[in-house]
Amino acid sequence: MKPATLCQACVVGVFCFVSAALRGAEVTERPRGLWFWSKPSSPHGAANVVGDAAHETEALAAFRRWNVRRLYGSYATLPDTAPAALAAWNRRLHENGVRSESLFSDAAALTPPGRAALLKQIDERVLRFNAGRSKVEERFDGIALDIEPHALPRWKDGTAADRRALLEEFLTTCLALRAHLDEHGGGALPISAALACWLDRLPPEGRVGWASAADRDGWFARLARGVASISLMAYERSRADAVLEATAWERANFSGQTVTALRARLGIEWKSPADLRAVLPQVEAASPLGVDLENYELLRLAEVASIPP
């Protein structure tokens, strides 16, 4: 081999080695979902990615590396202030085989005034936005909810009965949203919802004041009437068996679809992206929808931290 040819081969070899180190197991049998928060303070926030061609390309490359096929995007006012940029982003997502779900996360939606505000936002940021797009690939494919009752002071400081009441408010919000979509031209939009993986636990082990197993089972059955899929947040666990154990009841009993969610934060669950990748296939085997990952910013920070200097 000539010296020049040998040099070129070395360069290609080094490039392939580095690319493989970043990609890991790029292609998987299961699709993955990813939360994509607005976060204006971060270069990886949707507020700074959408509309910036270079940042969008970087994000799409990351989605390919992690086989992301569902994106739960929190876009704040972009559907109103930058509809063309958001439509173009949705088009790029669809061209890359990624579903685009509009994400809402204000826990105030668990109160009657907050519920009304959520439905108004859905009207303005999803239904009106979609109606204004002539091309289907520029529209949102669904709505994702991350309104976590257990993050509220009423949950943390309240009684078991208070927590049960908050879950009823959560259910009311989900069913109200489903009815609102059906009545206002959004019947084809599915709803997905993030849930803590331990809500099913009965007293005295669990903190929710379920009156009985039938009470709990009935709540999940009613939830399935409005929510097509639930994403079970099994964070702070780094072993596949612990993750699967934490989500076993919902996977066996929820009549809709279930997805297990893992957080991509280094230093708590994982030492490196390789640790996360090692667990993913075992967890994914339990669900046709694969896993959901929290979140794009954490994933990118983890990737950068794992690149040797």
C-alpha positions in Angstrom: 0.0 0.0 0.0 1.3 3.5 -0.9 2.1 5.8 2.0 -0.6 8.3 1.0 -3.2 5.5 0.7 -2.0 4.1 4.1 -2.4 7.5 5.7 -5.9 7.9 4.3 -6.8 4.5 5.6 -5.5 5.5 9.1 -7.6 8.6 9.1 -10.7 6.8 8.0 -10.0 4.1 10.7 -9.7 6.7 13.4 -12.8 8.5 12.3 -14.8 5.2 12.3 -13.5 4.4 15.8 -14.5 7.7 17.2 -17.9 7.6 15.5 -18.5 4.1 16.8 -17.6 5.2 20.3 -20.1 7.9 20.2 -22.8 5.9 18.5 -22.6 2.7 20.5 -25.4 0.3 19.3 -26.9 2.8 16.9 -29.7 0.6 15.6 -32.0 -1.2 18.0 -35.1 -3.3 17.5 -37.3 -1.0 19.6 -38.2 2.7 19.1 -37.3 5.2 21.8 -38.9 8.3 23.0 -37.2 11.4 24.3 -38.3 14.5 26.3 -37.1 17.7 24.7 -37.6 20.7 27.1 -37.8 24.3 26.0 -35.2 25.5 28.5 -34.0 28.8 27.1 -30.9 28.7 29.4 -29.5 25.7 27.7 -28.0 25.4 24.1 -29.8 22.0 24.1 -33.2 23.5 24.9 -35.9 23.5 22.3 -36.0 27.3 22.5 -32.5 27.5 21.1 -32.5 24.4 18.8 -35.7 25.0 16.8 -35.0 27.5 14.0 -31.2 27.1 14.2 -30.1 24.8 11.3 -26.9 23.7 12.9 -28.5 22.9 16.3 -31.3 21.1 14.6 -28.9 19.0 12.6 -26.9 18.2 15.8 -30.1 17.1 17.5 -31.3 14.9 14.6 -27.9 13.2 14.6 -28.3 12.5 18.4 -31.8 11.1 17.7 -30.3 8.7 15.2 -27.6 7.6 17.6 -30.1 6.7 20.2 -32.8 5.5 17.8 -35.3 8.1 19.0 -38.7 7.7 17.2 -40.9 9.8 19.5 -40.1 13.3 20.6 -42.0 15.0 23.4 -41.3 18.6 22.7 -42.0 21.6 25.0 -42.1 24.6 22.7 -43.7 27.3 24.9 -45.0 30.1 22.7 -43.2 29.0 19.5 -46.4 27.8 17.8 -47.6 31.5 18.1 -44.3 33.4 17.7 -42.4 31.2 15.2 -44.9 28.9 13.6 -42.9 28.6 10.3 -39.8 27.5 12.2 -41.7 25.0 14.3 -43.5 23.6 11.2 -40.1 23.2 9.5 -38.8 21.4 12.6 -41.7 19.0 12.6 -41.1 18.4 8.9 -37.5 17.5 9.6 -38.5 15.2 12.4 -40.9 13.3 10.1 -38.3 13.1 7.4 -36.1 11.4 9.9 -38.8 9.0 11.1 -39.6 10.8 14.4 -43.1 11.4 15.7 -43.6 14.9 17.1 -45.7 15.2 20.3 -46.4 18.6 21.9 -45.5 18.5 25.6 -47.3 20.3 28.4 -46.0 20.1 32.0 -47.7 22.8 34.2 -49.0 21.0 37.3 -51.5 23.8 37.7 -53.6 21.8 35.3 -54.6 19.7 38.3 -56.9 22.6 39.4 -60.1 23.7 37.6 -58.6 27.1 36.6 -55.4 25.4 35.5 -57.3 22.8 33.6 -59.1 25.5 31.7 -55.8 27.2 30.9 -54.3 24.0 29.6 -57.3 23.4 27.2 -56.8 27.0 26.0 -53.1 26.4 25.3 -54.0 23.2 23.5 -56.4 25.2 21.3 -53.8 27.8 20.5 -50.6 25.8 20.4 -51.7 22.5 18.9 -55.2 22.6 17.3 -54.8 26.0 15.8 -51.2 25.4 14.8 -52.1 22.0 13.1 -55.1 23.6 11.4 -52.8 26.2 9.9 -50.5 23.7 8.3 -51.4 22.5 4.8 -48.8 19.7 4.9 -49.5 16.8 7.4 -45.8 16.4 8.1 -45.6 19.9 9.6 -48.2 19.0 12.2 -48.0 17.6 15.7 -48.8 13.8 16.0 -50.0 13.9 19.6 -50.0 15.5 23.0 -47.7 14.5 25.9 -48.5 15.3 29.5 -45.9 15.6 32.2 -48.0 17.1 35.0 -46.7 15.2 38.0 -49.0 15.3 41.1 -46.2 14.0 43.3 -44.2 17.1 42.6 -46.8 19.4 44.3 -46.5 20.6 47.9 -50.1 19.2 48.5 -48.7 15.7 47.7 -45.6 16.0 49.8 -47.2 17.6 52.8 -50.7 16.0 52.6 -52.3 12.8 53.8 -52.7 9.6 51.9 -56.3 10.7 51.2 -55.0 14.1 49.8 -52.7 12.2 47.5 -55.6 10.0 46.3 -57.6 13.2 45.7 -54.8 14.6 43.6 -54.7 11.5 41.4 -58.4 12.0 40.8 -57.7 15.6 39.7 -55.0 14.2 37.4 -57.5 11.7 35.9 -60.1 14.5 35.5 -57.6 16.6 33.5 -56.7 13.7 31.2 -60.3 12.8 30.5 -61.2 16.5 30.0 -58.4 16.9 27.5 -59.5 13.7 25.6 -63.1 15.0 25.5 -61.9 18.5 24.4 -59.8 17.0 21.5 -62.6 14.8 20.4 -65.0 17.8 20.3 -62.7 20.3 18.6 -61.2 18.4 15.7 -58.3 16.7 17.5 -59.8 13.2 17.8 -56.9 11.7 15.9 -54.4 13.0 18.4 -53.4 10.5 21.0 -52.4 11.5 24.6 -49.4 10.1 26.4 -48.8 10.8 30.1 -45.8 10.4 32.3 -46.4 8.7 35.6 -44.3 7.8 38.7 -43.8 4.0 38.6 -44.8 3.5 42.2 -48.4 4.9 42.1 -49.9 1.4 42.0 -48.6 0.4 45.5 -51.3 -0.2 48.0 -51.2 0.9 51.7 -49.3 0.5 53.9 -46.4 0.2 51.4 -47.6 2.9 49.1 -48.3 6.6 50.0 -51.5 6.9 48.0 -54.7 6.3 49.9 -56.2 3.7 47.7 -59.3 2.4 49.3 -58.7 -1.1 47.9 -57.1 -2.9 45.0 -60.4 -2.4 43.1 -60.1 1.4 43.7 -56.6 1.4 42.2 -57.5 -0.9 39.3 -60.6 1.2 38.5 -58.5 4.4 38.4 -56.1 2.9 35.9 -59.0 1.5 33.8 -60.5 5.0 33.6 -57.2 6.5 32.8 -56.9 4.2 29.8 -60.1 5.7 28.4 -58.4 9.0 27.8 -54.7 8.2 27.7 -53.3 5.9 24.9 -49.9 5.3 26.6 -48.2 5.9 29.9 -44.5 6.5 30.4 -43.4 5.0 33.7 -40.6 7.0 35.3 -38.3 4.4 36.9 -35.5 6.8 37.8 -32.7 6.3 40.3 -32.4 2.7 39.3 -29.4 1.4 37.4 -30.1 -2.4 37.2 -32.5 -3.7 34.6 -34.2 -6.1 37.0 -34.9 -3.3 39.4 -36.4 -1.2 36.6 -38.6 -4.0 35.4 -39.7 -4.9 38.9 -40.7 -1.2 39.5 -42.9 -1.2 36.3 -44.2 -4.7 36.4 -47.7 -4.0 37.7 -48.6 -1.4 35.1 -47.1 -3.4 32.3 -49.3 -6.3 33.3 -52.5 -4.4 34.1 -52.8 -1.2 32.2 -55.0 -1.7 29.2 -53.3 1.0 27.1 -49.6 1.0 26.1 -46.8 1.3 28.6 -43.3 2.6 28.1 -40.6 2.5 30.7 -38.7 5.8 31.2 -35.0 6.1 32.2 -33.1 9.2 33.0 -29.9 9.9 31.2 -28.2 11.7 34.1 -24.6 10.7 34.8 -23.5 10.4 38.4 -26.8 9.1 39.7 -28.0 6.2 37.6 -25.1 5.9 35.2 -21.3 6.4 35.2 -21.3 6.7 31.4 -23.6 6.4 28.4 -22.2 2.9 27.9 -23.8 1.9 31.3 -27.2 3.2 30.1 -26.8 1.4 26.7 -26.0 -1.8 28.4 -29.3 -1.8 30.4 -31.5 -0.6 27.5 -31.9 -3.9 25.6 -33.0 -5.8 28.7 -35.6 -3.1 29.6 -36.8 -2.7 26.0 -37.5 -6.4 25.6 -40.5 -5.9 28.0 -42.2 -3.3 25.8 -43.0 -3.0 22.1 -42.6 0.7 22.4 -39.1 0.5 23.8 -38.1 3.1 26.4 -38.4 6.8 26.9 -35.3 8.8 27.8 -35.2 11.9 30.1 -34.0 14.1 28.4 -32.2 15.5 25.3 -30.0 17.9 27.3 -28.9 15.2 29.7 -28.2 12.9 26.8 -26.0 15.4 25.1 -24.1 16.3 28.3 -23.5 12.7 28.9 -22.2 12.1 25.4 -19.8 15.1 25.7 -18.6 14.0 29.1 -17.7 10.5 27.8 -15.5 11.8 24.9 -11.8 11.5 26.0 -9.8 14.7 25.9 
